[in-house]
C-alpha cells in the first residue's frame, strides 16, 4: 500500500474506505459482510475510513467493527457534521456527541463540514460560532483535523478554501469531472496551500466502470496496459501528487482486493501521454452517450412526492449507454414495478432536489425528458397493466375466513 502524508506528517493510505455503500441486508447494513470487507482492506494497508452522519447505519457499523476488532487506535476515522441540519451552536454539540456515541470513540481524526456548496453555508456556521467550537474541540483532542467536503463550482471552492485555516478538504474528482466542481484548479489550489485533498466519487457512482458505454469499454480493452476500467480511473488519480487519499465505496472482497492491489502498484507520474490519449478518447465516448450527469449519490432524496430521481436517471442514461430496450427494461424492474409508485410525473416542481444536487443538475426539466423517453404511451400502458396484475393488494378476509385459516395453522 502506498501512503501520502497530511499536514502533520501522518501517513494515510492512498486508498480510503468509503462507508456510504456498505451492503445492506434488507434495510440494515449486513454487518458480518461489511466486517469481512473492512478487515480485508485493513490487512492490505488501508488506514482511512470515511463515513457521515446521514449515511444510514454507517457510523454505527464502523464503530461496532472497529470496537470488536480492537482497531480504533490503528486507523483514522473521518466523519461529517450535517451542517444543513444545524440551527444553533447547541446543535453542533448535539450531533457531534451523537456521532461519538455511534462510532464508540471519544475523538474523530478527520472531521468535515459536510456538503458545502458555496461560501454562504460556511458563513452560516461561522455566525453560529463554529470557529470557536472547532477550536475548543481541537484543544480538547476531540477533533484532530478539521476539513470540509465540497460540491459546487471552482469559484466557491476557492472562497471557502481561503476563508479558514483548514487541515484538509474533500472533493468530487475523476477523469470525467476534471473541469467541473472544484476540478483540477481547486485540487492544485489546495495543494499549493499545503492542504491535503481527499477524493470522493473516483468512479463517478459506477459510471466509469460497469456503466461505461460499449465503445468506451472497447477503447480501454484495446490498450496494451491490460487495466480494468476501475484501475484506469484510480491510476489517473494516483498519477497526481496533489491527491492524498482516494475513497472507494467497496462492497465486495473482489473489489477490495483489486483496489488495494492498484493502490500498492500505482505511483505519481506513472501515466504516459499514450495513457492520457486513451482516457481522452474514453471521455469523448462517454459524453456522446450520456444524457444526464447524475452520479447516483442520492443527495436529492427522499423526494417528498416519492419520485425515484436517481433511479430514473440511471435508466434514462442506460437507454443511450447500453440500449433503449435495456434502459426501459431496467426502468420497469427498478422503478415501474415498485410497490409505491415512483414515476417522474409525480413531481410537483418544488425544486427541493435541485437545491441539494451536488452536480447542479436541472432535475425537474431532466425528469420530464427522461419520462418521455422511458415511458412512451405504449410502454406506460404496459407498465400500468403489469402493476395492476402484479401489485394487487390481497383482499381482506372476513372474520369467518380468518378463523378457518387459524384453525389449520
N, C-alpha and C positions, 0 to 999 in steps of 0.2 A: 504494500500500500504506500502510495506517495503521500507526503504531508506538506502543507504550507502553513505559514505562521500568521498569527493575528498581531495586533499592535503590542501586546505584552510578551510576544515571543512564544506563545502557546502553539504547539504543533497540532494542527487539525487535519484529519484525513480529507483528501481531496474529494472523496465520495461521502456524502452525508445521507443519513436515512430519513426520508420524509415520511412522517407517520399519518398523513392525511388519508392515504388509500389502503390502510390495513384491511385485510379480508374480513368481511362480515359473515357471520353465521346467523341467518335470518336477519334480525335487526341489530344484533350486538356484534362487537368485534370477536372474531374467533381467536381467543387469547392463546390457546395452545399453538395454533398455526403461526400466529404473529411472533410468539416467543421463539419458535424454531428458526424463523427467518431473521429476527433481530440478533439472535445469538450467533447464527452463521455469519452475519455481517460483522459482528464484533470480533469474532475469532479471525476474520480475514483482515482486521485492522481498522474497521470503521469506528470512529470515536465521537461522531457528532450526530445527535438525534434531534430532529425538529418536529414540533407539534404546535398546537394552538388551542386556545380556549374553545373556539367554535367547531373544532373537528370532533364530531360526536364520538365520545368514548375514548378518544385517542390519548389524552393526558392520563386518564386512569389506567389504560392498558400499559402505557410506557412506564408509569410509576410502579405498577404491580410487577412487571417483568424485571425491571432493574432491581427492585427490592428483594424479590425472592431468589435472584441470582447474585446478590451482593455486588452489584456493578455500579452503584451510584457514583462512587468516588473514582471509578475508572473511565467514565465517559463524560461528555459535555452535553448538557440538555439545553435546547433552545425552545422557548415558547413565546406566546404573543399576547399582549394586552388587547382586549377587544375595545379599542378606543371609540368605536362607533356606538358603544353602549354606555360610555361614561358621561355622567351628567354633573358630577361633583367630585371634589377631592376625596371624599369618603368612598366614592365608587372605585377609585384607584386601589385603595386598600382592600376593599371587599373582594374584587376579582382576583387580585394578587394572592390574597390569603387562600381563596378557594383553589387557585392553581397549585399552590404549595401543597395543599392537602391532597389534591388529586394525584400529584406526582410523588407524594410521600417523601418530601425533601424540605429542607429549610433554606435552600438557596437555588437560584437559577443562574446558570452560567452565561447564557446569552438571551437577553430579554428584548423583545421587539415591540414597538408601536405598530400594531397590525394594520395593514391595508391603507396606508396613506396614499391619497391620490393628488392632493395639492397642499399648498402651504397653509391654507385656512384650517385644515384639520389639525395640523400641528399647532397652530396658533390657539385653537380652542383649548387644547390640552395645556398649553402654557398659561392661558388665562385661568385655568383651574388649579394651577400650582404644580404641574407635573415636574418642572425642573427641580424644585425644592424636594419633592417626593423622591425623585430619582437619586438626588444627592444623598438623602438620608438612607435609602436602601443600599446604595453602594458603600457608604461609610460603615454600615452595619454588616456588610458582606452578604446581604440577601440577594443582591444583583451584582454579578461580577462584570458583565459587559452590557452596554445599552446600545440598541440599534433601532432600525425601522425597516418594515417591508413596504415595498412601493409598487403601485400600479397607477401610472399616469403618463404624462409626456416628459420629455427631457428637461424642459424649462422648469417645470415644477419640481422635478427631482433635484435639480441643482439648487433651487431655492431652499429646499428642506435640508439638503446636504450641507449647505453653507451656513445654516442658521443655528447650528448646535455642534458641540464637540462630540460627535458620535464615535463609538468604538467600532461599529461595523454597520453594514446595511445589507438588504436582501432585495434582489430584483428578478423579474422575469427576463430571461435572456437565452436565446438559442439561435441557431443559424438562420432561422426564418424570421426572428424578431430582432435582427441585428440593428436595425434602424428605427425601431418603434419602442414605445415606453422609455425607460431610462436609456436603453440602447448602448452601443459601444461608446458613445460620447460620455454617457453617465458612468459607465464602468471605468473609463480612463480618468475621469474627473475624481472619482472616489479614490482610485489607486494613487493619483497624484498627491492627495492629501494623506496618504498612508492609511486609508480606511479599507479594511478587508471587505470583500464582496462575496456574499452567499448567493448562489444561483438557484432559482426555482423554475419549474416548467422547462427543463432541458430538452424534453421530448415533446413539448407542447401538447400535453394531455394525450399522448399516444399518436398524434398526427405525424410524427417523424419516424414512426415505427410501423405498426400494423395498418395504420390508416393512410400510408403513403399511396399516391396514385400508382397504378401499374407501371407507367412509364418511368416514374422516379425510382421505383424498385429495380427496374431493369438497368438503369444507369449505374446504380450502386453495385449491382451484381456483376456488371461487366468490368468493374475496376479490378486491377490486379492485387489490390490491398487485401481482398477477402474479408473485409469487416462487415459485420451486421449493420443494419440501419441505426440501431442504438449506439453501437461503437463509433460510427461516424459522428453522431450528434455529441457524444461525450468527448471524443477526441478533439472536435472543433473547439470545445470549451477549454479543455485541459491545455490546448495549444497556447492559450493566452495567459501569461504570467499574472495578469491582474485578477484573475479568477482565483478565489481562495478555496471555496467548497462548492460542490455541485450536488444538490439534493435530488434524490430519486425516490419516488413512492413505490418501493419494491414490495410486491405481494406474492412472490413465489421464490423457492430456493434457486431455481434456474436463473431467475432474474438477478438475485443476489450474487450468485457465482459469476455470471458474465460481467456484471457491473464492477465487481471487486477485481476481477482479472484485468479489465480495462484500466481501472484506476491504479493498478500496480505497474502497468506497462507504459502508459502514456506520459509524455513529458512536454513541457512548454517548448515550442519551436519545432515540434516534430513534423507538422504538416508541410507538404511541398506545394509549389504552385499548381502542380497537376492535381493534387488533392482538392485544392480550393476551386479549381475549374470544375471538378466533378460536383461539388456541392452547389456551385453556381447554377449548373445545369439542372440539378435536382430542384432548387428553389424556383427556377423558371417553370418547371413542370408542375410543381405544386400550385403556383399562382394561377396557372392556366386552368386548373381543375377545381379549385376551392371556391365555394360560394360565400361562406360566412366564416370569419376568422375566430370562431368560438373554440376555446381550449377545454371546455367541459369542467371548469373549476367550480361551478355551481354557486358562485357568489350571488348570482341573480335569483337564487331560490331561497325559500319557497315562494312561488308566485301566489298572491292572495286569491287568485281565481283558479288555481290548480293546473296552470299550463306547464307542461314539461319542456321548458325552454331549451336546455342543453340537449335533451333527447331529440327534440325536433330538428335542431340544427345539425346534430350528428348524422341523422338520417338524410337530411337535405344535402349535406356535403357528400354523403356516400353515393347519392344518385349520380354525382359527377366525378368522384374519385374512383368509384367502382362501376356501378351501372344503375340506370334508373330503376330497373326491376329489383335489384338488391337493396337500394335505398328504401323503396316502398315496402319491400318485404320486412326489412328491419323495423320500419315505422309501424307496420301492422303488429309485429310481435311485441315491441317495447313501449309503444305509445298507444296505438289504436285499440289494443285489447286489454288495457289495464282496467281494474275494477272501477276506479273512479276516473271519469273522462279527463283527458289532459290535452285537449286539442287547442291549436292556436286561435281558433275563432272564439274561445272563451275569454281572450284578452280584452280588457276594457280600456286599455290605453293609459293606465295610471302612471306609468313611467318609473315605478319603483325599481324594476330590474335594471334599467339603464343607469340609474344613479349608483348602482353597486357594481356594474360591469367593469372589470379591470381593463378590458380591451376597448372600452368606449364605443361599443357596437350600437348601431341604431336598431335595437332589438325589435321594437314594435313594427317598424316597416319590414324588417327581415322576416318576422314571423308570418306576415301576410304573404310575402313572396314564397316562403317555404311551404305554407299551407296549400297554396295554389298548385305548387309542383308535386307535393306529396299526396294530395287528395283531389285529383281531378274528379268530376262528377261521378263517373262510373266506380271509381275507387272508394269515394265517400259512401256511395250506396252499399258497396260490398262490405265495407267495414261496419256500417250500421247494421246490416243483416247479421254479420258474424257476432257482433256484440249482443244482439237480441237472442241469438241461439246459444252462445257460449257463456254469457254472463248473466243469465236469468237467475234471479234470487229464488231459492227454494220457497215454495208456498208454505204458509203457516199451517201446521197441523191442528186439527180440532183437539179438544181435551180428551175425547174418547180415543182418538188415534194415538195421542201421546201415551195414554195409559196402556194401550195394547202393545206399543213399542217397548215400553218399560218392562212389561211382563216377560218379554222374550230376551232381555239383556242378561 
